[in-house]
Amino acid sequence: MAVSFSWLHEDPDLLYMGMALEEARFAGEEGEVPVGAVIVHPDRGIVARARNQKESLNDPTAHAEVLAIGQAAEALGDWRLQGATLYSTLEPCPMCAGAILQARVSRVIYGATDPKGGAVESVVELFRPGLFNHNVEWLSGVLEDECGEVLRRFFGKRRRPGDPNP
């Protein structure tokens, strides 16, 4: 029996977050923390798709959001991503939030919050209006359960009995 996902096409935020979630799943299969990102430009459509690659690239800055920003800047021929929306399966960390601000991304939508390292609403609020010279609109909780489940499964497999911090 075929399953229909037509509801995804009714809401572009769900569609693009679904693509970011697909990237996150690929990252998990590759042994990376499963975070995915997609950047959509209003005139050019999808300009970047990325996933965490810290382990495979031996690069602590190879977060999905940072890699996607680089791809988008290259695709657009401009480091300014004004008008673009970045979709991430996890609340951006301080490094990624800083990159988002520097790239002038207009809007960020993410799935799961990060109570240990989130820089939008959880630990610090780097997107608070007026804090920097660029304001970022943001929305959290899009496909939150699905995004959180991918992370829980990944870390559940890595935990050893009696190890509180894998």
PASEBA-1860 file (N, C-alpha, C; in nm, 3 decimals):
! residues 166
1> MAVSFSWL> 0.084/-0.119/0.000/0.000/0.000/0.000/0.088/0.125/0.000 ~ 0.065/0.216/-0.091/0.144/0.339/-0.101/0.101/0.437/0.008 ~ 0.198/0.504/0.064/0.171/0.605/0.166/0.181/0.742/0.100 ~ 0.086/0.828/0.126/0.084/0.961/0.069/0.137/1.063/0.169 ~ 0.226/1.148/0.122/0.277/1.257/0.204/0.235/1.390/0.145 ~ 0.117/1.394/0.087/0.071/1.516/0.022/0.060/1.632/0.120 ~ 0.040/1.603/0.249/0.032/1.709/0.349/0.162/1.788/0.358 ~ 0.275/1.725/0.321/0.403/1.796/0.324/0.404/1.910/0.224
9> HEDPDLLY> 0.340/1.891/0.109/0.344/1.991/0.004/0.250/2.108/0.032 ~ 0.161/2.093/0.128/0.070/2.202/0.162/0.140/2.307/0.246 ~ 0.244/2.270/0.317/0.317/2.362/0.403/0.465/2.354/0.367 ~ 0.518/2.458/0.304/0.658/2.452/0.262/0.754/2.431/0.380 ~ 0.722/2.483/0.496/0.809/2.462/0.611/0.820/2.314/0.646 ~ 0.711/2.241/0.635/0.716/2.097/0.661/0.794/2.024/0.553 ~ 0.776/2.066/0.429/0.847/2.004/0.318/0.998/2.019/0.336 ~ 1.044/2.141/0.360/1.188/2.165/0.371/1.247/2.106/0.498
17> MGMALEEA> 1.169/2.108/0.607/1.218/2.043/0.728/1.227/1.892/0.707 ~ 1.136/1.837/0.628/1.145/1.695/0.594/1.274/1.664/0.519 ~ 1.317/1.755/0.433/1.444/1.737/0.361/1.562/1.747/0.458 ~ 1.556/1.839/0.551/1.662/1.852/0.652/1.668/1.726/0.738 ~ 1.552/1.671/0.768/1.545/1.548/0.847/1.607/1.431/0.770 ~ 1.588/1.429/0.641/1.652/1.326/0.558/1.804/1.339/0.566 ~ 1.855/1.460/0.561/2.000/1.482/0.576/2.048/1.435/0.713 ~ 1.968/1.463/0.816/2.005/1.421/0.951/2.014/1.269/0.959
25> RFAGEEGE> 1.921/1.202/0.898/1.925/1.055/0.899/2.049/1.002/0.828 ~ 2.086/1.065/0.716/2.209/1.026/0.646/2.329/1.046/0.738 ~ 2.332/1.158/0.809/2.443/1.185/0.900/2.454/1.076/1.005 ~ 2.342/1.037/1.063/2.342/0.931/1.164/2.394/0.800/1.110 ~ 2.355/0.767/0.987/2.403/0.644/0.924/2.554/0.648/0.902 ~ 2.609/0.768/0.888/2.752/0.785/0.866/2.830/0.799/0.997 ~ 2.760/0.784/1.111/2.825/0.795/1.241/2.840/0.936/1.292 ~ 2.775/1.030/1.226/2.777/1.170/1.269/2.655/1.197/1.355
33> VPVGAVIV> 2.665/1.297/1.443/2.546/1.340/1.517/2.443/1.381/1.412 ~ 2.322/1.323/1.419/2.224/1.342/1.311/2.154/1.479/1.311 ~ 2.221/1.574/1.249/2.163/1.707/1.229/2.172/1.737/1.081 ~ 2.063/1.788/1.025/2.060/1.824/0.884/2.010/1.966/0.867 ~ 2.048/2.026/0.754/2.007/2.163/0.724/1.978/2.179/0.576 ~ 1.885/2.268/0.546/1.848/2.303/0.409/1.832/2.455/0.406 ~ 1.881/2.518/0.300/1.861/2.662/0.284/1.781/2.685/0.157 ~ 1.678/2.768/0.170/1.588/2.799/0.058/1.593/2.950/0.034
41> HPDRGIVA> 1.617/2.987/-0.091/1.620/3.128/-0.131/1.489/3.160/-0.201 ~ 1.430/3.277/-0.177/1.298/3.306/-0.235/1.296/3.307/-0.388 ~ 1.407/3.341/-0.451/1.411/3.346/-0.598/1.472/3.222/-0.662 ~ 1.556/3.151/-0.587/1.632/3.039/-0.643/1.592/2.903/-0.589 ~ 1.502/2.899/-0.493/1.461/2.771/-0.436/1.568/2.714/-0.345 ~ 1.581/2.581/-0.343/1.678/2.515/-0.256/1.818/2.545/-0.310 ~ 1.902/2.608/-0.226/2.038/2.640/-0.267/2.142/2.563/-0.186 ~ 2.098/2.488/-0.085/2.193/2.408/-0.006/2.120/2.299/0.072
49> RARNQKES> 2.190/2.185/0.082/2.148/2.074/0.167/2.275/2.019/0.230 ~ 2.277/2.008/0.363/2.399/1.960/0.429/2.363/1.884/0.556 ~ 2.465/1.813/0.607/2.449/1.739/0.732/2.580/1.749/0.809 ~ 2.574/1.721/0.937/2.695/1.724/1.017/2.802/1.635/0.955 ~ 2.927/1.684/0.955/3.039/1.607/0.902/3.165/1.628/0.986 ~ 3.147/1.656/1.114/3.262/1.680/1.201/3.357/1.561/1.204 ~ 3.303/1.441/1.216/3.386/1.320/1.225/3.455/1.290/1.093 ~ 3.379/1.292/0.985/3.437/1.253/0.856/3.537/1.355/0.804
57> LNDPTAHA> 3.520/1.483/0.837/3.612/1.586/0.790/3.716/1.623/0.896 ~ 3.704/1.566/1.016/3.791/1.604/1.128/3.795/1.755/1.145 ~ 3.676/1.813/1.143/3.662/1.959/1.147/3.554/1.996/1.247 ~ 3.591/2.060/1.357/3.491/2.095/1.458/3.388/2.197/1.410 ~ 3.416/2.265/1.299/3.321/2.363/1.247/3.227/2.303/1.142 ~ 3.239/2.174/1.113/3.160/2.112/1.006/3.020/2.074/1.054 ~ 2.951/2.172/1.110/2.810/2.153/1.148/2.724/2.170/1.022 ~ 2.610/2.109/1.022/2.520/2.113/0.906/2.490/2.256/0.863
65> EVLAIGQA> 2.461/2.343/0.959/2.423/2.481/0.927/2.539/2.557/0.862 ~ 2.659/2.542/0.916/2.776/2.611/0.861/2.807/2.561/0.720 ~ 2.801/2.430/0.701/2.826/2.374/0.568/2.720/2.422/0.468 ~ 2.595/2.427/0.512/2.487/2.474/0.424/2.506/2.621/0.387 ~ 2.548/2.702/0.483/2.572/2.844/0.455/2.680/2.858/0.349 ~ 2.786/2.782/0.360/2.892/2.787/0.260/2.843/2.746/0.122 ~ 2.763/2.639/0.117/2.708/2.594/-0.011/2.618/2.701/-0.072 ~ 2.532/2.760/0.012/2.438/2.861/-0.038/2.512/2.984/-0.090
73> AEALGDWR> 2.614/3.029/-0.017/2.691/3.144/-0.061/2.757/3.116/-0.196 ~ 2.809/2.996/-0.211/2.871/2.958/-0.339/2.766/2.954/-0.451 ~ 2.652/2.894/-0.422/2.546/2.882/-0.524/2.494/3.018/-0.567 ~ 2.486/3.110/-0.472/2.431/3.243/-0.502/2.538/3.342/-0.547 ~ 2.665/3.307/-0.527/2.773/3.398/-0.562/2.777/3.520/-0.473 ~ 2.731/3.505/-0.349/2.725/3.617/-0.256/2.722/3.562/-0.114 ~ 2.799/3.621/-0.023/2.797/3.575/0.116/2.673/3.624/0.189 ~ 2.605/3.722/0.134/2.484/3.774/0.197/2.365/3.688/0.155
81> LQGATLYS> 2.305/3.623/0.250/2.192/3.533/0.221/2.059/3.597/0.260 ~ 2.049/3.728/0.241/1.926/3.798/0.276/1.808/3.740/0.198 ~ 1.700/3.722/0.268/1.580/3.664/0.210/1.574/3.513/0.222 ~ 1.686/3.450/0.254/1.691/3.304/0.263/1.639/3.254/0.397 ~ 1.587/3.132/0.393/1.543/3.062/0.514/1.630/2.939/0.533 ~ 1.682/2.923/0.654/1.760/2.805/0.689/1.673/2.715/0.775 ~ 1.663/2.589/0.735/1.590/2.487/0.810/1.693/2.395/0.874 ~ 1.681/2.373/1.003/1.772/2.284/1.074/1.692/2.193/1.165
89> TLEPCPMC> 1.736/2.070/1.178/1.663/1.976/1.263/1.688/2.002/1.411 ~ 1.791/2.081/1.443/1.825/2.110/1.582/1.851/2.259/1.598 ~ 1.813/2.312/1.713/1.839/2.452/1.745/1.988/2.482/1.724 ~ 2.020/2.587/1.649/2.160/2.619/1.625/2.239/2.647/1.753 ~ 2.365/2.604/1.751/2.458/2.631/1.860/2.510/2.774/1.845 ~ 2.590/2.823/1.940/2.643/2.959/1.927/2.725/2.981/1.799 ~ 2.807/2.884/1.759/2.886/2.899/1.638/2.795/2.913/1.516 ~ 2.696/2.826/1.506/2.605/2.828/1.391/2.518/2.954/1.392
97> AGAILQAR> 2.472/2.995/1.510/2.393/3.117/1.519/2.476/3.237/1.475 ~ 2.604/3.238/1.512/2.693/3.345/1.468/2.711/3.345/1.318 ~ 2.727/3.228/1.259/2.741/3.218/1.114/2.613/3.264/1.044 ~ 2.499/3.231/1.101/2.370/3.274/1.046/2.360/3.425/1.048 ~ 2.400/3.485/1.159/2.399/3.632/1.169/2.496/3.693/1.068 ~ 2.617/3.640/1.058/2.717/3.694/0.967/2.673/3.682/0.821 ~ 2.602/3.575/0.788/2.556/3.553/0.651/2.428/3.629/0.618 ~ 2.372/3.694/0.717/2.248/3.773/0.699/2.129/3.687/0.656
105> VSRVIYGA> 2.125/3.562/0.705/2.008/3.477/0.679/1.886/3.545/0.741 ~ 1.777/3.549/0.670/1.659/3.621/0.717/1.574/3.544/0.817 ~ 1.567/3.413/0.797/1.473/3.334/0.876/1.535/3.199/0.907 ~ 1.514/3.150/1.030/1.561/3.018/1.072/1.444/2.941/1.129 ~ 1.428/2.819/1.082/1.324/2.730/1.132/1.393/2.602/1.176 ~ 1.364/2.559/1.298/1.428/2.436/1.344/1.328/2.347/1.415 ~ 1.367/2.220/1.427/1.279/2.120/1.487/1.295/2.112/1.637 ~ 1.398/2.044/1.683/1.417/2.018/1.826/1.500/2.129/1.891
113> TDPKGGAV> 1.466/2.161/2.014/1.548/2.254/2.091/1.668/2.179/2.146 ~ 1.772/2.254/2.182/1.894/2.195/2.238/1.917/2.255/2.376 ~ 1.866/2.187/2.480/1.876/2.243/2.615/2.018/2.256/2.668 ~ 2.114/2.189/2.606/2.254/2.197/2.652/2.338/2.296/2.572 ~ 2.297/2.328/2.450/2.384/2.412/2.368/2.313/2.505/2.272 ~ 2.181/2.516/2.282/2.106/2.599/2.189/2.129/2.747/2.209 ~ 2.142/2.819/2.098/2.173/2.962/2.105/2.061/3.050/2.051 ~ 1.940/2.995/2.041/1.827/3.075/1.996/1.731/3.101/2.112
121> ESVVELFR> 1.698/2.994/2.186/1.605/3.011/2.297/1.641/2.930/2.421 ~ 1.730/2.834/2.410/1.753/2.741/2.521/1.857/2.788/2.622 ~ 1.979/2.813/2.578/2.087/2.851/2.669/2.114/3.000/2.661 ~ 2.129/3.050/2.538/2.143/3.194/2.513/2.048/3.231/2.401 ~ 2.025/3.361/2.384/1.930/3.409/2.284/1.999/3.503/2.186 ~ 2.081/3.447/2.098/2.157/3.530/2.006/2.073/3.594/1.896 ~ 1.951/3.548/1.878/1.864/3.609/1.777/1.768/3.711/1.838 ~ 1.791/3.749/1.963/1.704/3.849/2.027/1.711/3.978/1.945
129> PGLFNHNV> 1.596/4.032/1.905/1.593/4.152/1.821/1.672/4.267/1.884 ~ 1.752/4.334/1.800/1.829/4.449/1.843/1.963/4.416/1.905 ~ 1.992/4.289/1.928/2.119/4.250/1.990/2.237/4.273/1.896 ~ 2.216/4.248/1.766/2.319/4.268/1.665/2.264/4.357/1.554 ~ 2.346/4.385/1.453/2.302/4.473/1.345/2.209/4.403/1.246 ~ 2.186/4.275/1.265/2.097/4.198/1.176/2.000/4.118/1.263 ~ 1.874/4.127/1.233/1.773/4.051/1.306/1.731/3.929/1.226 ~ 1.716/3.817/1.295/1.675/3.692/1.233/1.540/3.652/1.288
137> EWLSGVLE> 1.444/3.629/1.200/1.317/3.572/1.243/1.339/3.424/1.265 ~ 1.270/3.366/1.364/1.288/3.223/1.388/1.160/3.159/1.438 ~ 1.153/3.029/1.413/1.040/2.948/1.455/1.094/2.812/1.495 ~ 1.053/2.763/1.610/1.098/2.631/1.655/0.981/2.534/1.659 ~ 1.013/2.406/1.671/0.911/2.303/1.689/0.854/2.244/1.562 ~ 0.910/2.275/1.446/0.860/2.218/1.321/0.914/2.075/1.308 ~ 0.824/1.979/1.305/0.858/1.836/1.306/0.946/1.802/1.427 ~ 0.918/1.867/1.537/0.998/1.853/1.659/1.009/1.709/1.707
145> DECGEVLR> 0.900/1.636/1.708/0.904/1.497/1.755/0.994/1.411/1.668 ~ 0.982/1.425/1.537/1.063/1.346/1.445/1.211/1.381/1.458 ~ 1.240/1.511/1.466/1.380/1.555/1.479/1.441/1.505/1.611 ~ 1.365/1.516/1.718/1.413/1.470/1.848/1.432/1.320/1.851 ~ 1.344/1.247/1.786/1.354/1.100/1.785/1.480/1.052/1.715 ~ 1.518/1.116/1.606/1.641/1.079/1.535/1.761/1.095/1.628 ~ 1.764/1.203/1.703/1.874/1.226/1.799/1.870/1.125/1.913 ~ 1.751/1.101/1.969/1.739/1.005/2.080/1.784/0.865/2.038
153> RFFGKRRR> 1.744/0.821/1.920/1.785/0.690/1.870/1.936/0.682/1.853 ~ 1.994/0.784/1.796/2.138/0.787/1.772/2.214/0.777/1.904 ~ 2.179/0.861/1.999/2.252/0.860/2.126/2.216/0.739/2.210 ~ 2.096/0.685/2.194/2.059/0.562/2.265/2.145/0.445/2.223 ~ 2.181/0.439/2.097/2.267/0.331/2.048/2.411/0.347/2.097 ~ 2.452/0.469/2.123/2.590/0.494/2.165/2.611/0.480/2.315 ~ 2.504/0.485/2.392/2.517/0.476/2.537/2.556/0.337/2.580 ~ 2.642/0.332/2.679/2.677/0.206/2.743/2.605/0.200/2.875
161> PGDPNP> 2.574/0.082/2.924/2.509/0.072/3.055/2.590/0.146/3.162 ~ 2.525/0.229/3.236/2.589/0.302/3.346/2.662/0.427/3.304 ~ 2.663/0.460/3.174/2.732/0.579/3.125/2.631/0.692/3.110 ~ 2.632/0.791/3.202/2.532/0.898/3.194/2.558/0.998/3.082 ~ 2.682/1.007/3.034/2.718/1.103/2.929/2.794/1.033/2.817 ~ 2.723/0.987/2.715/2.791/0.915/2.605/2.884/1.007/2.527
END
